[in-house]
Amino acid sequence: MRPNGSVRPVLAALACGALLATLVSCGHAKDTSAPKNRASSDKTEHARAQSAGLDRIPDVGERLQSRIPAESRQVVAVYGKGPDSADSTVSLFSKRSDGWHKTRTWSGHNGRKGWARPHHVDDKRSPVGVFTLSDAGGVLPDPGAKLPYTSSAAFQAPSFWGKTYQHDFDYVIAIDYNRVKGTPPNDPTRPQGYAKGGSIWLHMDHGSGTTGCVSVSKSAMEYLLRTLDPGRHPVVVMGDTANLQS
């Protein structure tokens, strides 16, 4: 078993499917997860408690819906605005005894050129599909993650990327696309070959599209890290509207 806090000597520049390619990082997305006051929070929780569960993840067609493992009880759904858009909405769904419930929603970003099916290295697009979420890490110490977490300075973005992008990888969750599960997110191994791309992560957002990852606010990443539970078999379902519904 990999010890918590282990360090892999891997350049963080490989992250988001980039091999020191043209940087397009992420940004200050609006976080819609925090209620304005306690009263609205109570109303929201009451509404959630009263609402009926869903039998499926909304706006996801049978092609991808059928790929969500039967044992999964947590789904991060990334709804891309369009096939060539970098804008997306990220929602967390949890399955209870009466079905699926949407528990949080945030604005975010995906690949700067949109979405790809199939994805390949350096296309600046995010892969469409259903992928497991197994490992996490980042520059910052473990915030209380339930997924195995690797804290390491090796995640730090290269200094030549500029100050705006230095916090992109403070927190990351590996999306299990062309990677080895059970390894730190910055492990560069690509079992299906280099050309297929890899190092696709959920990570912190800095206001624009990425080279292939999905990005959300710091508070959203902290919430996901503290909530996604390997015992509940979390997955991400991601793509633009047309591909998700097909």
C-alpha positions in Angstrom: 0.0 0.0 0.0 1.3 3.5 -0.9 2.0 5.5 2.3 0.2 8.8 2.7 2.5 11.7 1.9 4.9 9.8 -0.4 6.8 11.8 -3.0 7.2 10.8 -6.6 10.0 12.7 -8.4 7.8 13.6 -11.3 7.6 17.1 -13.0 4.2 18.7 -12.3 4.5 20.1 -15.9 3.2 16.8 -17.2 -0.2 17.6 -15.5 -3.4 18.1 -17.5 -2.1 16.1 -20.5 0.6 18.7 -21.3 4.3 18.0 -22.0 5.4 21.5 -21.2 3.0 22.6 -24.0 1.4 26.0 -24.3 -0.1 26.8 -21.0 -3.7 27.3 -20.6 -4.7 27.2 -17.0 -7.7 27.5 -14.9 -9.4 30.3 -13.0 -11.5 32.1 -10.4 -14.8 30.3 -10.9 -17.9 31.3 -9.0 -18.5 28.8 -6.3 -22.3 28.3 -5.9 -21.9 25.7 -3.1 -22.0 28.1 -0.1 -25.4 29.4 1.1 -25.6 33.1 1.8 -26.9 32.6 5.4 -28.0 30.0 7.9 -31.7 30.5 7.1 -31.1 29.8 3.4 -28.9 26.8 4.3 -31.7 25.4 6.5 -34.2 25.8 3.7 -31.9 24.2 1.2 -31.3 21.2 3.4 -35.0 20.9 4.1 -35.8 21.0 0.4 -33.1 18.3 -0.2 -34.7 16.1 2.5 -38.1 16.5 1.0 -37.2 16.0 -2.6 -37.5 12.6 -4.2 -34.4 10.8 -5.4 -33.7 10.5 -9.1 -33.4 7.1 -10.8 -30.5 8.3 -13.0 -28.0 11.1 -13.4 -29.8 14.0 -15.2 -29.0 14.9 -18.8 -26.9 11.8 -19.3 -28.0 9.4 -22.0 -28.0 5.6 -21.8 -24.6 5.2 -23.5 -22.8 6.8 -20.6 -25.4 6.1 -17.9 -24.8 2.4 -18.5 -21.1 2.8 -17.8 -21.6 4.1 -14.3 -20.7 1.0 -12.1 -23.6 -0.5 -10.2 -21.7 -0.1 -7.0 -21.0 3.7 -7.4 -22.7 5.9 -4.9 -21.0 9.2 -5.8 -20.9 10.8 -9.3 -19.2 14.0 -10.2 -21.0 15.2 -13.4 -19.2 17.7 -15.6 -21.6 19.3 -18.0 -19.7 21.1 -20.8 -21.4 24.1 -22.3 -20.6 23.0 -25.8 -18.2 20.8 -27.9 -15.8 23.6 -28.4 -16.3 25.5 -25.2 -14.0 25.7 -22.1 -16.9 26.5 -19.8 -18.7 23.8 -17.7 -20.9 23.2 -14.7 -19.8 20.6 -12.2 -22.3 18.8 -9.9 -21.9 16.2 -7.2 -24.6 13.5 -7.0 -24.9 11.1 -4.1 -27.0 7.9 -4.1 -29.3 7.2 -1.2 -31.9 4.5 -0.6 -34.5 6.5 -2.7 -32.1 7.3 -5.6 -29.7 10.0 -6.7 -29.6 13.4 -5.1 -27.7 16.5 -6.3 -25.8 17.8 -3.3 -23.5 20.5 -4.7 -23.0 22.5 -8.0 -20.1 24.7 -9.0 -19.0 26.5 -12.2 -15.8 25.4 -13.7 -13.7 24.9 -16.8 -12.5 22.0 -19.1 -10.1 21.8 -22.0 -9.7 25.2 -23.7 -10.8 23.8 -27.1 -13.7 21.9 -25.6 -14.2 18.1 -25.7 -12.9 15.1 -27.6 -14.1 11.6 -28.3 -11.5 10.2 -28.5 -9.0 12.4 -26.7 -5.3 12.4 -27.7 -2.2 14.1 -26.5 -1.9 17.8 -26.9 -5.4 18.3 -28.5 -6.3 20.8 -25.7 -9.6 19.0 -25.2 -11.0 17.0 -22.3 -11.9 13.4 -22.8 -15.6 12.4 -22.9 -16.6 9.4 -20.8 -17.1 7.8 -17.4 -13.9 7.4 -15.3 -13.2 6.3 -11.8 -11.7 8.6 -9.1 -9.1 6.7 -7.1 -6.2 9.0 -6.0 -5.6 12.6 -4.9 -2.7 14.9 -3.9 -1.3 18.3 -4.3 1.2 20.9 -3.1 -0.8 21.6 0.0 -1.1 19.2 3.0 -3.9 16.7 3.1 -7.1 18.7 3.9 -8.8 15.6 5.3 -9.2 13.7 2.0 -10.9 10.3 2.0 -9.1 9.2 -1.2 -5.4 8.3 -0.8 -3.6 11.7 -0.8 0.0 12.5 -1.7 1.3 15.8 -0.5 4.4 16.9 -2.5 6.2 19.9 -3.8 6.6 17.9 -7.0 3.1 19.0 -8.0 4.1 22.6 -8.1 3.5 24.2 -11.6 6.7 25.4 -13.3 7.7 28.9 -12.3 7.8 30.1 -16.0 4.0 29.5 -16.1 3.7 32.8 -14.2 2.2 33.7 -10.9 -1.4 33.4 -12.0 -1.0 29.7 -12.4 1.1 28.8 -9.4 -1.9 27.4 -7.3 -3.4 25.2 -10.1 -2.2 22.0 -8.4 -2.5 22.9 -4.7 -5.2 20.2 -4.7 -5.8 17.6 -7.4 -7.9 14.5 -7.9 -6.7 12.1 -10.6 -9.3 11.2 -13.2 -8.5 7.6 -14.1 -8.0 8.1 -17.8 -4.9 6.2 -19.2 -3.2 6.0 -15.8 -2.4 3.4 -13.1 -4.8 3.4 -10.2 -3.3 3.4 -6.7 -0.4 5.7 -7.7 0.0 9.4 -7.0 -1.8 11.6 -9.6 1.5 12.9 -11.0 2.8 9.4 -11.9 3.4 9.7 -15.6 2.7 6.1 -16.5 0.3 5.8 -19.4 -0.7 2.1 -19.9 -2.5 2.7 -23.2 0.4 4.7 -24.7 1.7 8.3 -24.7 -0.4 9.3 -27.8 -3.7 8.7 -26.0 -2.9 11.4 -23.5 -3.0 11.3 -19.8 -2.6 13.3 -16.5 -6.2 14.4 -16.6 -7.2 15.8 -13.2 -9.8 17.7 -11.3 -7.8 20.7 -9.9 -8.0 24.3 -8.9 -9.4 26.8 -11.3 -7.8 30.1 -12.4 -10.4 31.6 -14.8 -10.0 29.9 -18.2 -9.7 26.6 -20.0 -7.2 23.9 -19.3 -5.1 21.6 -21.5 -7.5 18.8 -20.7 -8.3 18.8 -17.0 -11.5 19.9 -15.3 -11.0 22.8 -12.8 -13.2 24.2 -10.0 -12.7 26.6 -7.1 -10.5 25.9 -4.1 -13.5 25.5 -1.8 -15.0 23.1 -4.3 -11.9 21.0 -4.3 -11.7 21.0 -0.6 -15.3 19.8 -0.4 -14.7 17.0 -3.0 -11.6 15.8 -1.3 -13.4 15.6 2.1 -16.5 14.0 0.5 -15.4 11.5 -2.2 -15.1 8.2 -0.5 -13.4 5.1 -2.1 -15.9 3.0 -0.2 -18.7 4.6 -2.3 -16.8 4.0 -5.6 -16.8 7.6 -6.9 -16.7 8.2 -10.7 -16.8 11.3 -12.9 -19.1 11.5 -15.9 -17.9 14.3 -18.2 -18.6 15.7 -21.6 -20.4 18.4 -23.5 -24.2 18.4 -23.7 -24.5 16.6 -27.0 -22.0 13.9 -26.1 -23.5 13.4 -22.6 -27.0 12.9 -23.9 -26.2 10.7 -26.9 
